[in-house]
């Protein structure tokens, strides 16, 4: 297939941007191209701005080529789109989100790139053309994504496109920066065709239990919860590396603009700066009485030897009433850390009387292995994804540590709270939580020959029965 090249003249805005990029190159911020030279300092983007390769397939038609598994693109295909994301404030990391039109888009695609400060090269609102030959195409959940090849245990997945070849594939159209108009929508209209596109929702606010919290924990991806006045919820995804991670979440009610993503069946929103949130109206959410109970406890923590994706953590309610877990948190302290390593909010969950809740880091694998659904999927490396030497706290809405496993500040390896390749199982006769770890309340299984514990590896599913206290 022969592609036509069209020579273009530069306008003033193009020259300004080229000057900016030249400055970035000249101070040695990054080295992106193998043929860098002193001439490049003057017009490093000439080959990208002066020549414009026309698209020969729409993003929608390209998306229709997907058939459920990663594919390498071998045809000379070129798509065009508009950049809707910016990593200027650090809440987007090494990704470009591109949609097919600046407003009312039909499709969005995530481009994985190995480049920081990409906003200097691909400003939000700029038009790009993407040469697809040699790239890989897949879905991340239900979101289309393209990038380079990532070889993982013999399987080819979509990885980040190296900076050394990035500008051979993603080309900036310097004459076509546009004003993006976020698509206004509401909860009832959200659908998967909007994934990877810029949307705006009105009538939202942070749930009551999280209004005093920061956007994110330091250096951790953190999930916060947005709600409308009818109680519909949406996850707000924040990076612990963003420039605003420690800012307090806004109070009030109003509009929010961000890129729509999804994990499992849950829609998520990524904002790029705090200015994307405009909460000027009064809150509409009623404040329900928060509950605490010493009868909610950690009942099992699993680390199967044969399948790390089948790890889970189980909570049990021995109280005579159901307990609403709004405002509750589960914390993990990795190894000997004294600071919280991972924290998950349990808001929205209710743990029934004399019943268990199960949290996992991989809901699909959990279902495949154990034949039942977990109650909550949380991020990998989170509280439900421990390799056996970590410590845990269950905290009520008032900040009180209700239950604890292990000793914070002590690496669990070779101690009486080592459950590597095994499990930590609360003895069935223990019906009250304990803010102090007491070894005698637990049956500990590991393969590290720790005295007074059960030695030997455990295997999923046969050595576990999540959701049923035993």
Protein Blocks (a to p, Z undefined) as FASTA:
>chain_A
ZZddddddddfklmmmmmmmmmmmmnomacfbfkbcfklmmmmmlmmmmpccddfbdfkl
mmmmpghiacddfbdcddddddfbdfklopaghiacddfbfbhpfbdcddddddehklmm
mcghiacdddfehpacddehjaccddddddeehiacdddddfklmmmmmccdfklcccdd
dddddfklgcfklgoiacddehiacdfklmmpcfbdehiacddddddfkopacdddddfk
bfklmpccdedjdddddddddehjbccdddfbfklpccfbccfbdcddddddfkbccfbd
cddfklmklgccddddfbfbdcdfehiacdddehjafbdfbdcdfehiacdehiacdddf
blklmmmmnopacfbdcdehiaklcghiaccddddfkopafbdedjehiafehpakbcgh
iacdddfklcbdcfbdcfklpccddfeopghiaedddddfklgcehiaZZ
